[in-house]
Amino acid sequence: MSLGPLMVDVAGTELSASDRDVLAHPLVGSVILFSRNYRDPAQLAALTASIKALRTPPLLIAVDHEGGRVQRFREGFTRLPPAHLLGRGYAADRRTTLALVETAGWLMAAELRAAGVDFSFAPCVDLDYGVSEIIGDRAFHKDADAVGALAAAYAAGMRHAGMAATAKHFPGHGAVVADSHVALPVDRRSYADLEPDLRPYRVLIGNHLAAVMAAHVVYPEVDALPASLSPRWITGVLRGELGFHGCVFADDLSMAGAAAFGDVLARARGALAAGCDVLPICNDRAAVIEMLDRFKPENMNPASQARIMRMRARGEAPDDLAQSPRWREAAGAIAQLATAPALRLTEVGP
């Protein structure tokens, strides 16, 4: 059985009979976990093992685990700082900051891998324009070149732990106020004005980026459709102009940012036609059941299958991670960062 394009969620800390039925369907290829699925590391490892035992090849398991506000598993995991805190020293000490960011990427990935999770939707490469309700301190920096360098370091750390990176939210969510979870954001800039937002993607793609998540944001000067449903953005810009050959995830198709573009079937068809490989539907089991009953993907192909499969974690998962000198050093560095005072610069001169 191959891995299908649907990414779905499960109800609790163990699989229910309903969960097992859904995950056995050939249209499903991956599972996303949330805080409700977590009690402690041992329970999480048992849950991921039970998910992977259902199918051959095993379903992929993902989570949003950036740090700061977006960290699904907390007790028993290192409390990761938000990206803004990781990147705040970039101007003053670029080399040290990049090394710390790479350490954070490795630590995040290693801890998840030890629990059986294949990948995290990270890093966030949106620029900090100071206006977004949902991005805020999830952004590394306001400068595009800094974000590119910091995100590349974070992705390198993930890769060293055997985890693929997913850059989000393409082509950029930082310049709109609205949160696409609850509304449809509209960014009225011209395509030329979006170049700073695209620049981090150029850097990451040049460093073998594995995946991109497309935003539910409309850029009317480019296309009337949100990027997640737009052939212009996914096939034209991302795959064509930027030369990206990795896996493309739509953002959650149950979010309000996608709801204006038809029912869940229409959104899924639109995202797939635009060039997305994976179609997440979260926190809406009725919509998932409807998809399993009625969705007939027409353009799933071997290349898309290969892109999805490359999201699987690579190498042996860390064993007894807490006893590893590398883990102790990394966890100590991140804990020290969280308690360090903010860097303050003063003007010197006449």
N, C-alpha and C positions, 0 to 999 in steps of 0.2 A: 504494500500500500504506500502511495506517495503522500507527501504532506500537502494538504489543501491550503487555499488562500485565507481561510477564516482564522482569526485569533479571537478566542473567547475567554470568559472568566469562569470561576467556580465559586460555590456558595460559601464554604467555610474552611475549617482547618483540616477536614478530611473529605474525601470524595463521597458524594451521595450517589444513589442509583441513577438519578437524573443526570448528574455530572458525567458519569461513566457512559451513559447512552449518547450524550452529546459529543464527548471526546472520541468516541468510536467512529463517528461519522467521517467519511472520506473527505468532505469539504473542509474539515478542521485540520489545521496543521500546527497550531501553537496555542499556548495558554498564557494569559497574563494574570499575575497574582497581585493582590492588594493587602492592605493592613489586616483586613478581616480574615485573611488566610494564614495569619501568623500568630503563634503563641510563644514559641522559643525555637532555637536552632534545631534541636532534635526533632521536634514536630514538623518543622519545615522540610528537613531532609527526608522524613518519612512521606510527606505529601508529594514532594517532587519525584521520589522513587516510585510512588504508586501511579503517578501520571505517566512516567516514562515506561512503566511496565505494561501499559494498556495496548501499545501499538509497536509495530516494526515497519519502518524506522521509528524511534521514539518521537513523540511530540516535542516541540521546542517549548521552553519555559522562559518567560520574560517578566520583568518588573520595572516600574519607575523608581529608581533608587539613586537620585542625583546627589542627595545631601540637602541639608537645610530643611525647608518646608516639604520637599519632595523626597522622602525616605520612608518606604513602606515598612521596613523591618527595623526596629530600634533596640529594644532590650535584647542583649546578647550579641548585638552588632556594634561596631564603632559608630559613634554619632558623627556623621560627616558634616563638615561646614558647607554653607552655600558657596556656589562658584564665585560670587563676588568677593567673599572673604579670601578664597584661594588666590584670586588674581590681584588683590589690592596692592601687593608689593612690586608689581611688574615694572613700573617706571623707575623705582629706586634701585632694584636689584633683580634684573631680568633672569640671570642664570640661576640664582637661588630659588626664585619663584617658580620657574619652569620645572626645576627638579622636585619641588614640593608638590606641584600639580601632578606631575607624573606619578609620584608616590601615592597621592590620593586616588588616582585612577586605578593603580595596581591594588590598593587596599580594598576599595569598593568591589572590584571584580573578584579578587581572591576570596573575600568573605562570601560573596554570593555563590561562587563556584563550589566552595566547600559545602554548601547547602543544596547543590543540585540545580541551581539556576543557570541557564545558558547565557543570557545577556540582559543588560539593563539599557533602558532607553536614555542614553547619555553619550556624549555631553550635549548640553544646551548651548548652542552657538549664536543665539539671538544677541543683538547689540543692546546695551543699556542706554536707551534714549531717555530714561527717567519718566516715562509716561504709562507704561503697560501695567495693568492691574494684575496680570498673571505671571509676568516674567520677573520684573524687579530684581531681587538679589540672586535670581537663578542665572543671570548673565555674568560672565567673567569680567567684562570690561565694556566701556563705551567705544573704544577704538577698534576698528575692524582688524588691523594688523595684530594688535595685542590679542584679540579673541582668537584669531587664526593660530597664533603661536601657542597660546594657552590650551586651546582645544586639542591641538595636535599632540601636545605633551600629555594631556589627560588620556587621549586615545592610545598613545604609546604605552602608558602604564596598563591600561586595560588589556592591550594586546600581549604584553609580557605575562599577564595572568591567564592567557588563553581565551579572552573574551573579545568578541567583535564590538566595535563602537557604532552607535547610531546617532548621527548629528540631527538636531532638530532646532527650530521648526521651520523647514524650508518653505519659501526663501527668506523668511524673517518675520518674527512676531513682535519684535521689540518696539516698533514705532506706532502701534495702535493701542488705544486705551482699553477697548473691550476685551473681555475674556471669552475665548471661543468655546469654553465649556457651557456658557450661558447665553451667548449672543453671537452674531456674525460680525466679526471685525472687518472694516474696510480701510485699506491703505491706499490713499489717492496719489501717491507719488508716481512719477514717470518711471519707466524701466531704467533709464540712465541714473536716476536718483537712488535706485535700489542697489547699485554696484557695491557700496560698502557692506550691505547685508550678505551679498553673494561672495565677497572676498574670502571669508573663513572657509566656505565650502570649496573654493578653488584650492586653498592650502591643504585641506583635509583630503580631497580627492587625489591630489598629488602625492599624498602619503598613504594611499591604499585604503581609504575609508570603506568600510563594509556596508553601511546602511545609512539611509536618510529617512526621516519622518516628515511628511508634507503637512503644511498647516491648513487649517480651515480659515483662511484669510483671503478675502477678495482684493485684488489689485486691478481696479477697473481700467486703468490705463494700459494694462497688458491683456487681461481676459476678464470676461464677466463671471466666470466660474472661480470658486476658491481654488487655491493651488492644489489641494488634495484631489480635486476632480478635474483638473485641467490638463488636457494633452499639451497645450502650449507650454505649461510650466514643467511637467514631468518629462514628456518625450522631447519637447523642443529645447527647453533651456537646460534642465538637469542632465538628461542623457545625451542631448545633442551638443549644445554649446559648451557645457562644462565637462562632457566626456565621462559621466559617471556610469559605471557598469555594475554597481552593487544592488542590494535589495532596497526597494522603496516601500515604506509603510505609509498608508494613510493614517492620519490621526483618527482617534476613536470616532467611528461613523454614527454613534448614538449621541454625540455632542450636539448642542444647539447650533453651533457654527455650520454644521452640515444639514440641519433639518429643513432649511429653506429650499433644498434641492431635491425634493421628492421623498418617498418613503424609503425604508432601509434597503429595499431591493434596488431602487433607482440609484441610490447613493453608491451601493456596492458595485453595480454595473458601471457607473460613471468612473469610480476610482480605478477599477480594473482596466477599463478602456483607456483611461488617461496614462496608464503605464505603471500603476502601483502593483506590487506583488502580494502584499499582505493587507487584509481588510479587518482591522480590529472592531469588534462590537462588544462593548463593555456595559455591565450593570443593566442589561435589558434581555433577560432570558427569552421573553416572548419574541423579540426581534430575531434572536439567534434561531429559535425553532422555526420561525417563518422562513429564514434564509435556508435552513437545512431542508425544508419541505419544497421550496420553490426556486431557489437560486440555481441556475444552470450556467456556470462560467463557460464562455465561448473561446477565450483566447489564452487560457493557461497553456504554457508551452514548456519544453524541457529547459530552456534558458532561465525562465522564472523559477522553476523547480530547483535548479542549481543555485540560484541566488538565495533562495530561502534556506537550502541545506547548509550554505556557508555560514549561516548565523549560529550553527551549533558550536558550543564551547569546544576548544581544542586542548588536547593533552590531558594528563591525569589531573583530577581535581585535587586541591591541597588536602593532605591528611594531617589531622591534629594541628591545625593552623596556629592556634594560640601558643604552641611550643616552638614555632619557627622564629629564629632571630630576626628575619626580615619582617615578619608581621609585627613583632614587638617594637622594632625600630620605627616602622611606618605608623603604627597606632600611636606611639609616643609623639612623633612629629606632628600628627594631626591634632592630638589632644593639646599640645603646646600652642599650636596656632589658634585654637579656639579660645584660649585664655590670654593670648598676647594683646597688648593695647594696640589700638589703631595707629598706623603711621601718620604722623602729622608733619607737614612741610611748612617752613616759614620762609618768607622772602628775605634775602640778604642783599644789601647794597643801598645806594643813595635813593 
